[in-house]
Amino acid sequence: MISQLIPYILKNNYFDKFHDECGVFGIYSPYKVDTFSLIQFGLFALQHRGQEACGFSVLRDGFIISHKSEGLVLDFFRKISNSECYHGNAVIGHTRYSTEGGQSQKNIQPFFGENSYGKSTISIVHNGNLINAKPIRKELESKGINFISEYSDSEVILRLIQKYLPESDNSLEKAIQKTTIDIKGAYSVIVLMDNKMAAFRDPNGIRPLCYGMLNEETYIFSSETCGIDSVGGFYVRDLFPGEIIIVDKKSIQFSLLTEKKNTKKRICSFEYIYFSRPDSLIENVNVYKIREKSGEKLYEQHPIEADVVIGVPDSGVPASIGYSKASGIPFKPILVKNKYIGRSFILPQQDMREKMVNLKLNPILDEIKGKRIVIIDDSIVRGTTSRRLVYILRKAGAKEIHFRSASPPIIGPCYLGVDTPSKKDLISYNHFDKKSIEKILNVDSLEFLSMDNFIDILGSIHYCFGCFTGNYPVKKN
């Protein structure tokens, strides 16, 4: 049966989850270091943010050398035999999940620019999504600027920086500032040149980006703090929304993008729910603690009597532990996950997608039969996975099933760096009545974390809640 299913496995997550974003990582040192190992560790730590492809650019003896390919990080690096050729004083890298541009080799990052002698002089990695990339690209192409990718908003950022560098006396800071006047959307970017590295973040700070240090002279930039931890560095802080940090062999400089009106700090709230690793800090807030508190609030919101609490691995587990702490109902890890199936699967047919849930998650039957169960997942998107899990638990003999979502109902897609289903595929958009969803999932009760409780847990309203409210920090044209 499995052998018949495997050919259908093409790319994304077969579960009804928001698909991952991308991960960016960079290290700058005034002297030569083992950049090959450092970028490998950093990208592997960020593998959860993208599994389609990865790549890196190394600055070695004044030359930028790039290497990239489809596949997972460790598989990619195993194929590189001449690792010492990639030792230099700086490196940037990217783990890819495509939100724009598809899966072509031409769309894998980093993107790089060459001078008239064919020497790479600049390279870029980007996490996010621009909402006005297409008209900018069309305008640049009309002026004779060539593009490598089939379509990538990340390359649009690169070509704009290249365009503005000569006009800015080769000042990378000024070229970035001019570039960000033109672009709209979400972006966390690291740029490597032949003598410096820059990192910058959009004025709303929608996508995460932080920096740390490996030692007193070596700087690290990463989408999440887990990347900094992976190379033995220490976290300093997140980049401020709209901040540029530029490092070279002599100094580190901090500045701001050209001021834009009507911009507010709006960090993606879904980072805490699902995207980020639980051991990461986002805006100096512990991701695991947010997830655990979500579970506690779920019980306070709607207490229920039950025999056992279970969490959907992996991101639903911290919330289920929090629920157990608040309720006194024992938590048991009785959903067994096949660790060899990652987040990078899709099946084109609905019936196949549902059957694949059994391949990834199976229950310990003796712990379920005759029990009243609370099952907690980080979110409910399409409802495909939730419905199938309930079917599995019913088949195993569960007496009652109470489903809890550790996030509010998702009613809108994201166009700011996350590949999400359209509205018509979102179960909470199509069924505002909670009782209707209970019937579809075949559960005894259903509760979503309320928006008020979610905001209370985060401790601020300075987040993007677009997928829950339909209100986005950047308006789509």
Buried (B, 14 or more C-beta within 10 A) or exposed (E): EEEEBEEBBEBBBBBBBBBBBBBBBBBBBBEEBBBBBBBBBBBBBBBBBBBBBBBBBBBBEEEBBBBBBBBBBEEBBEEBEEEEEBBBBBBBBBBBBBBBBEBBEBBBBBBBBEEEEEEBBBBBBBBBBBBBBEEBBEEBEEEEBEBEBBBBBBBBBBBBBBBBBEEBEEBBBBBBBBBBEBBBBBBBBBBBBBEBBBBBBBBBBBBBBBBBBBEEEBBBBBBBBBBBBBBEBEBBEBBBBBBBBBBBEEEBEEBEBEEEEEBEBBBBBBBBBBBBBBEBBBBEBBBBBBBBBBBBBBBEBBEBEBBBBBBBBBBBBBBBBBBBBBBEBEBBBBBEBEEEBEBBBBBEEEEBBBBBBBBBBBBEEEBBEEBBBBBBBBBBBBBBBBBBBBBBBBEBEBBBBBBBBBBBBBBBBBBBBBBBBEEEBBBBBBBEEBEEBBEBBBBBBBBBBBBEBBBEBBEEEBBBBBBBEEEBBBEEE
